Amino acid sequence: MKRVVGVIVAGACLVYGCNSQPQSDAVHSQNLVTSSGAPAPTPPTRDNTSTAVNAPAGQQTPQTETRIIARVNGEPITLHDLIDPLIASRGLALLLNIAQLDMAKQDAREVHVTVSAEDIKNEQDITLEKLFKDRDTKDQERLTDAENKMDTERANQIRAQIHDEREKFLDEYLDQRNLSRAEYNLAIELNAYLRKSAEIQSKGKITDEMVEKQFGLEYGETAKCRVIQCANMQEIQTAQQRLKAGEDFAEVARTMSRNARTAPLGGEMPPFSLQTQGIPQEFRQLAFSLQPGQISDPLVLGDSYYLIKLEQKFAPKAVKFAAVKEILRKNMYDALTDKIMSDLHEYLGQQVMQRLTITEPLLARQFEDLKAKKEGAIKERQKMNEQWRKEREAAAAAASTQPATPAGPPAPTTLPAPANAPATPATRPGAL
């Protein structure tokens, strides 16, 4: 998608609270509305013609130099006194968020896509549902019961209660992450644009065959296993000796497995089926060939060696495909949309780093420092990957003649993360 980015130096009003009029863009004139139908606080709007606030900190206009916003013991505090520290502390992060949003709007205009107030309300609802669905499970059950009984008054009361509790939870969530409502509203608006684009890209991508495979994944026979991942046959033999001596498989996995995700859990993996993607076919087939409690012979996959213990098999669930087909399809579309949104968000962040021009001196210096750090981190990661590749090749060559312990870190596993593994924190500008 063609991207055209101009010079972006405005946007401070979101934090500084300018008294500007909303832009003609429909998105800036909307009120965020929660799932209960009650309006949330109106997000601040920014006006690119607001000279007093958009002037660079080092070139303040007389209005910002002299505009008094507070007094302490009779001594005035001007808007200028407030703006400079805000730019120094949070200005760059906020500017990057605004730049991403502006790029998303430019893309939307090019393909004639519009984002309405209803779209942003929907994004707000989706976000709150994902953040707090585990906190209001009982309230949702009460709401469903009231709706089933056609008790409108009680249902509205429960919706209002859910709304109030989610607003409280949201305030706590933002406080814990040192995020303001302005930053949160920016993220919601950006995600609304990304969702529109992602929905267009995902349309028609989920076929009936894919839904049938997903049915097999979720409702077919599954296995629960533990795994010990080693770097060479010598380590596998040591693990086998410990197991033969009577040590518990989980304890050996904790102390020997090279899998950083499953080792702390005693090697436990999330249940998987014969159709589960992300796990090598040889691994799946070997696991399903075992009996509960049985430990496999060593399995070699790439540069890694595995011992698998089958804990338990779960029979297929007694559910008819027709009964859950559309639910599965919706869930698959939701997952695909989220993945595309994540990719678009990351791409926007990269584009902003390449195309943003900043004229305010302090922000420009901070931006150059940030770019230098990111470039340094990329080069360091590439250097480490190259070093690991050479060490793995050397270890593989040595293993062809005799067992050897590799000098460097083991190869990354292809096995999926356990269900309760902590998620990698988002690092993109604007990510919640």
Wavefront OBJ file of the C-alpha trace (Angstrom):
o trace
v 0.000 0.000 0.000
v 1.469 3.372 -1.018
v 2.488 5.511 1.908
v 3.103 9.263 1.847
v 4.280 10.865 5.074
v 4.876 14.590 5.479
v 6.549 16.503 8.247
v 4.822 15.723 11.531
v 5.618 18.126 14.339
v 2.155 18.716 15.821
v 0.233 16.631 18.334
v 1.193 18.029 21.710
v -2.406 19.078 22.386
v -3.343 15.522 23.283
v -1.314 15.854 26.458
v -1.293 19.590 26.984
v -5.058 20.015 26.767
v -5.417 22.723 24.092
v -8.770 24.396 23.674
v -8.801 23.821 19.911
v -11.740 22.868 17.740
v -11.960 19.304 16.409
v -10.724 18.524 12.917
v -13.181 17.815 10.149
v -12.122 14.177 10.347
v -15.131 12.303 11.720
v -12.973 10.259 14.036
v -11.803 13.278 15.994
v -15.353 14.455 16.642
v -16.587 11.220 18.181
v -17.160 10.267 21.785
v -15.863 6.877 22.822
v -18.790 4.805 24.040
v -18.504 1.753 26.216
v -20.377 -1.530 25.886
v -23.124 -0.316 28.191
v -23.971 2.540 25.870
v -22.728 5.183 28.307
v -20.239 7.664 26.803
v -16.657 7.529 28.026
v -14.642 10.717 28.456
v -14.281 12.490 25.099
v -10.713 12.013 23.873
v -8.795 15.244 23.415
v -8.596 16.507 19.843
v -5.682 18.121 18.090
v -5.754 21.003 15.684
v -2.720 21.357 13.445
v -3.392 25.098 13.158
v -2.941 25.728 16.887
v 0.175 27.917 16.638
v 0.698 28.513 20.328
v 1.049 24.868 21.227
v 2.644 23.558 18.048
v 5.506 26.045 18.083
v 8.858 24.361 18.873
v 9.843 24.509 22.519
v 12.911 26.586 21.713
v 10.891 29.034 19.609
v 7.882 29.747 21.792
v 5.436 32.406 20.673
v 4.503 35.256 22.968
v 1.247 33.422 23.760
v 3.024 30.399 25.208
v 5.655 32.538 26.917
v 3.095 34.675 28.745
v -0.113 32.615 28.957
v -0.640 32.013 32.660
v -2.153 28.619 33.468
v -1.696 28.607 37.273
v -0.341 30.548 40.229
v 1.413 29.460 43.390
v 1.621 32.002 46.222
v 0.665 34.567 43.628
v 3.593 33.718 41.331
v 2.481 32.777 37.775
v 3.166 29.476 35.997
v 2.987 29.853 32.224
v 2.110 27.349 29.528
v 5.752 27.526 28.445
v 6.826 26.315 31.897
v 4.671 23.221 31.422
v 5.324 22.392 27.769
v 9.119 22.007 27.822
v 9.247 19.348 30.586
v 6.350 17.462 28.997
v 8.116 17.360 25.635
v 11.333 16.213 27.285
v 9.676 13.424 29.265
v 6.859 12.032 27.108
v 6.916 14.015 23.905
v 8.712 11.563 21.624
v 6.637 8.520 22.591
v 3.428 10.459 22.063
v 4.661 11.889 18.761
v 5.464 8.398 17.439
v 1.958 7.275 18.355
v 0.433 10.272 16.580
v 2.613 9.682 13.529
v 1.430 6.069 13.284
v -2.178 7.204 13.493
v -1.613 9.822 10.802
v -0.024 7.224 8.507
v -2.951 4.867 9.078
v -5.352 7.677 8.117
v -3.366 8.454 4.980
v -3.525 4.794 3.957
v -7.246 4.689 4.644
v -7.885 7.730 2.478
v -5.896 6.235 -0.401
v -8.104 3.126 -0.491
v -11.301 5.060 0.333
v -11.805 3.397 3.713
v -13.549 5.354 6.452
v -13.519 4.786 10.188
v -16.629 5.961 12.004
v -17.424 6.742 15.614
v -19.199 3.372 15.729
v -16.002 1.638 14.578
v -14.051 3.250 17.411
v -16.779 2.355 19.908
v -16.541 -1.229 18.670
v -12.756 -1.196 19.100
v -13.184 0.116 22.619
v -15.587 -2.733 23.403
v -13.256 -5.335 21.902
v -10.321 -4.001 23.897
v -12.181 -3.958 27.200
v -13.534 -7.441 26.546
v -10.034 -8.804 25.963
v -8.554 -6.982 28.932
v -11.186 -7.815 31.507
v -13.239 -10.795 30.294
v -11.869 -12.953 33.128
v -12.841 -10.360 35.745
v -16.533 -10.032 34.943
v -17.416 -13.656 34.113
v -20.032 -13.852 36.859
v -21.599 -10.544 35.812
v -21.787 -11.772 32.220
v -23.559 -14.919 33.404
v -26.044 -12.785 35.348
v -26.559 -10.599 32.269
v -27.226 -13.626 30.070
v -29.715 -14.954 32.617
v -31.541 -11.605 32.738
v -31.668 -11.403 28.944
v -32.980 -14.955 28.677
v -35.733 -14.068 31.147
v -36.553 -10.869 29.198
v -35.860 -8.831 32.337
v -34.833 -5.610 30.591
v -34.523 -3.461 33.715
v -32.248 -5.943 35.474
v -30.191 -6.459 32.318
v -29.608 -2.707 31.990
v -28.552 -2.496 35.628
v -26.021 -5.290 35.111
v -24.686 -3.650 31.953
v -24.203 -0.390 33.858
v -22.405 -2.275 36.625
v -20.116 -4.008 34.123
v -19.407 -0.631 32.509
v -18.503 1.023 35.818
v -16.286 -1.873 36.894
v -14.474 -1.966 33.567
v -13.830 1.764 33.730
v -12.318 1.259 37.187
v -10.229 -1.676 35.981
v -9.083 0.361 32.983
v -7.902 3.212 35.211
v -5.925 0.714 37.304
v -4.513 -0.933 34.189
v -3.310 2.374 32.748
v -1.869 3.530 36.076
v 0.150 0.324 36.410
v 1.644 0.901 32.951
v 2.121 4.658 33.386
v -0.181 5.377 30.442
v -2.594 8.276 30.193
v -6.135 8.194 28.836
v -4.911 10.305 25.917
v -2.381 7.622 24.973
v -4.991 4.908 25.422
v -7.456 6.758 23.195
v -4.761 7.127 20.534
v -4.148 3.383 20.623
v -7.870 2.638 20.356
v -8.261 4.961 17.369
v -5.206 3.494 15.641
v -6.440 -0.060 16.224
v -9.808 0.866 14.726
v -8.043 1.859 11.504
v -5.857 -1.252 11.541
v -8.883 -3.483 12.120
v -10.686 -2.021 9.105
v -7.671 -2.765 6.917
v -7.145 -6.209 8.439
v -10.783 -7.178 7.916
v -10.474 -6.295 4.240
v -7.300 -8.368 3.894
v -8.716 -11.381 5.768
v -11.981 -11.509 3.809
v -12.446 -14.890 2.129
v -9.218 -16.306 3.573
v -10.880 -18.914 5.841
v -12.107 -21.855 3.756
v -14.446 -24.697 4.752
v -11.469 -27.079 4.653
v -9.606 -24.906 7.137
v -12.632 -24.854 9.445
v -12.841 -28.664 9.310
v -9.159 -28.939 10.243
v -9.711 -26.546 13.121
v -12.603 -28.709 14.290
v -10.204 -31.647 14.424
v -7.736 -29.565 16.411
v -10.249 -28.410 19.004
v -12.546 -31.405 19.247
v -10.434 -34.374 18.083
v -8.189 -36.629 20.162
v -5.435 -34.744 21.983
v -2.345 -35.721 23.933
v -0.707 -34.168 26.970
v 3.044 -34.670 27.068
v 6.244 -33.673 28.790
v 9.459 -33.176 26.840
v 13.183 -32.996 27.540
v 15.075 -31.123 24.840
v 18.841 -31.559 24.621
v 21.609 -30.243 22.384
v 23.309 -33.579 21.582
v 23.170 -37.317 22.153
v 25.509 -37.142 25.122
v 23.032 -34.991 27.029
v 20.151 -37.294 26.024
v 22.059 -40.307 27.315
v 22.667 -38.521 30.624
v 18.954 -37.769 30.893
v 18.076 -41.404 30.126
v 20.476 -42.612 32.823
v 18.853 -40.340 35.403
v 15.389 -41.563 34.399
v 16.480 -45.218 34.636
v 17.842 -44.472 38.108
v 14.321 -43.522 39.165
v 14.377 -39.743 38.926
v 11.107 -38.055 38.037
v 10.788 -36.999 34.377
v 9.602 -33.525 35.386
v 12.636 -32.960 37.613
v 15.062 -34.072 34.893
v 13.297 -31.738 32.468
v 13.615 -28.806 34.884
v 17.360 -29.316 35.326
v 18.407 -30.502 31.861
v 15.947 -29.414 29.175
v 17.165 -26.715 26.806
v 13.609 -25.546 26.143
v 13.385 -22.280 28.064
v 9.567 -22.247 27.912
v 8.707 -25.786 29.029
v 11.670 -26.571 31.328
v 10.353 -24.439 34.251
v 7.079 -26.405 33.965
v 8.815 -29.752 34.230
v 8.737 -30.136 30.455
v 4.929 -29.877 30.288
v 3.473 -28.883 26.915
v -0.052 -27.701 26.178
v -2.289 -30.508 24.828
v -2.011 -31.012 21.067
v -3.578 -33.164 18.368
v -2.219 -34.910 15.297
v -3.293 -31.854 13.289
v -1.713 -29.192 15.507
v 0.504 -26.862 13.492
v 3.818 -25.584 14.826
v 4.873 -29.029 16.097
v 6.898 -31.259 13.731
v 4.923 -34.148 12.303
v 7.511 -36.687 13.544
v 7.091 -35.345 17.082
v 3.287 -35.599 16.945
v 3.299 -39.103 15.514
v 5.803 -40.383 18.063
v 3.841 -38.864 20.950
v 0.565 -40.467 19.823
v 2.267 -43.850 19.402
v 3.116 -43.953 23.120
v 1.031 -45.318 25.965
v 0.291 -43.127 29.009
v 3.384 -43.064 31.230
v 5.671 -44.360 28.471
v 8.869 -42.502 27.525
v 10.023 -42.441 23.928
v 13.398 -43.294 22.460
v 15.458 -40.238 21.499
v 14.016 -38.206 18.621
v 16.380 -36.077 16.526
v 14.907 -32.991 14.856
v 17.375 -30.579 13.303
v 20.001 -29.687 15.898
v 17.908 -30.790 18.882
v 17.293 -34.127 20.606
v 14.067 -34.980 22.426
v 12.697 -37.420 24.976
v 8.887 -37.447 25.111
v 6.722 -38.753 27.925
v 3.010 -39.206 27.224
v 1.054 -38.134 30.275
v -2.502 -38.634 29.035
v -4.686 -38.929 25.939
v -8.046 -37.199 25.700
v -10.802 -38.763 23.622
v -12.538 -36.682 20.910
v -15.294 -34.455 22.248
v -18.866 -35.459 21.425
v -19.661 -32.370 19.378
v -21.143 -32.260 15.875
v -19.263 -30.211 13.311
v -22.417 -28.460 12.086
v -23.171 -27.208 15.599
v -19.885 -25.320 15.957
v -18.890 -24.630 12.358
v -19.764 -20.931 12.295
v -18.367 -20.317 15.773
v -15.076 -21.848 14.660
v -15.099 -19.772 11.481
v -15.652 -16.535 13.447
v -12.887 -17.402 15.921
v -10.527 -18.158 13.056
v -11.335 -14.855 11.369
v -10.808 -13.036 14.678
v -7.411 -14.703 15.127
v -6.397 -13.931 11.546
v -7.520 -10.315 11.909
v -5.513 -9.925 15.111
v -2.421 -11.336 13.386
v -2.770 -8.978 10.421
v -3.346 -6.039 12.780
v -0.175 -6.941 14.665
v 1.814 -7.108 11.427
v 0.381 -3.780 10.235
v 1.146 -2.173 13.580
v 4.750 -3.337 13.430
v 5.081 -2.165 9.826
v 3.685 1.265 10.703
v 6.217 1.560 13.503
v 9.053 0.743 11.103
v 7.775 3.208 8.504
v 7.487 5.996 11.048
v 11.086 5.445 12.136
v 12.185 5.763 8.500
v 9.953 8.578 7.264
v 9.224 10.864 10.190
v 10.858 14.304 10.057
v 11.030 16.265 13.312
v 11.820 19.986 13.440
v 11.700 20.537 17.203
v 15.382 20.296 18.316
v 14.955 18.321 21.550
v 12.562 15.794 20.006
v 14.849 15.489 16.964
v 17.831 14.593 19.179
v 15.762 12.059 21.112
v 14.537 10.552 17.846
v 18.054 10.164 16.448
v 19.180 8.535 19.700
v 16.252 6.112 19.535
v 17.009 5.192 15.921
v 20.662 4.605 16.778
v 19.687 2.305 19.656
v 17.298 0.330 17.466
v 19.865 -0.028 14.696
v 22.479 -1.134 17.223
v 20.116 -3.714 18.681
v 19.370 -5.104 15.200
v 23.064 -5.410 14.354
v 23.796 -7.084 17.693
v 20.959 -9.559 17.158
v 22.213 -10.345 13.647
v 25.712 -10.854 15.009
v 24.453 -13.237 17.708
v 22.350 -15.193 15.201
v 25.360 -15.593 12.925
v 27.485 -16.732 15.852
v 24.843 -19.268 16.910
v 24.575 -20.547 13.335
v 28.319 -21.160 13.120
v 28.374 -22.865 16.520
v 25.453 -25.125 15.585
v 27.164 -26.091 12.337
v 30.388 -26.849 14.222
v 28.487 -28.902 16.802
v 26.649 -30.830 14.085
v 29.938 -31.588 12.324
v 31.491 -32.811 15.570
v 28.411 -34.904 16.405
v 28.824 -36.817 13.154
v 32.058 -38.329 14.532
v 31.602 -38.168 18.308
v 29.233 -36.618 20.866
v 30.107 -33.022 21.637
v 28.648 -30.262 23.727
v 28.088 -27.100 21.699
v 29.896 -23.987 22.838
v 26.964 -21.706 22.214
v 23.250 -21.558 22.979
v 21.006 -24.337 21.661
v 18.932 -23.918 18.539
v 15.528 -22.301 19.133
v 12.850 -24.920 19.555
v 9.993 -25.267 17.117
v 7.649 -26.421 19.840
v 4.842 -24.036 20.884
v 4.838 -22.094 24.115
v 2.797 -23.579 26.969
v -0.605 -22.032 27.506
v 0.449 -20.341 30.746
v 3.769 -18.982 29.513
v 4.103 -15.207 29.891
v 3.538 -13.273 26.688
v 6.358 -11.258 25.162
v 5.679 -7.602 25.972
v 4.844 -5.384 23.022
v 7.554 -2.903 22.055
v 5.850 -1.063 19.200
v 5.039 2.598 19.704
v 1.485 2.880 20.865
v 1.099 -0.767 21.871
v -0.966 -1.284 25.000
l 1 2 3 4 5 6 7 8 9 10 11 12 13 14 15 16 17 18 19 20 21 22 23 24 25 26 27 28 29 30 31 32 33 34 35 36 37 38 39 40 41 42 43 44 45 46 47 48 49 50 51 52 53 54 55 56 57 58 59 60 61 62 63 64 65 66 67 68 69 70 71 72 73 74 75 76 77 78 79 80 81 82 83 84 85 86 87 88 89 90 91 92 93 94 95 96 97 98 99 100 101 102 103 104 105 106 107 108 109 110 111 112 113 114 115 116 117 118 119 120 121 122 123 124 125 126 127 128 129 130 131 132 133 134 135 136 137 138 139 140 141 142 143 144 145 146 147 148 149 150 151 152 153 154 155 156 157 158 159 160 161 162 163 164 165 166 167 168 169 170 171 172 173 174 175 176 177 178 179 180 181 182 183 184 185 186 187 188 189 190 191 192 193 194 195 196 197 198 199 200 201 202 203 204 205 206 207 208 209 210 211 212 213 214 215 216 217 218 219 220 221 222 223 224 225 226 227 228 229 230 231 232 233 234 235 236 237 238 239 240 241 242 243 244 245 246 247 248 249 250 251 252 253 254 255 256 257 258 259 260 261 262 263 264 265 266 267 268 269 270 271 272 273 274 275 276 277 278 279 280 281 282 283 284 285 286 287 288 289 290 291 292 293 294 295 296 297 298 299 300 301 302 303 304 305 306 307 308 309 310 311 312 313 314 315 316 317 318 319 320 321 322 323 324 325 326 327 328 329 330 331 332 333 334 335 336 337 338 339 340 341 342 343 344 345 346 347 348 349 350 351 352 353 354 355 356 357 358 359 360 361 362 363 364 365 366 367 368 369 370 371 372 373 374 375 376 377 378 379 380 381 382 383 384 385 386 387 388 389 390 391 392 393 394 395 396 397 398 399 400 401 402 403 404 405 406 407 408 409 410 411 412 413 414 415 416 417 418 419 420 421 422 423 424 425 426 427 428 429 430 431 432
